[in-house]
Amino acid sequence: MYYRGRGVNQSYSEALRLFRQAADLGDQQAMNNIGVMYSEGQGVPKSDAEASRWYQKATNAGSR
């Protein structure tokens, strides 16, 4: 909801906080979403290396 601003004010920082919480619990989609945020520079400095790290974590966790 925070990532897209659906029903709440859009907040990349809040979206990232919640994605990180979910990723810490093993949520593959959250890991992928964090990768997208780094890939696009949404609320974080754009970093292909960091995006790749998160995409790899999602893959290792079983993401397809």
Secondary structure, DSSP 8 states (H G I E B T S, - for coil): -TTTTSSS---HHHHHHHHHHHHHTT-HHHHHHHHHHHHHTSSS---HHHHHHHHHHHHHTT--
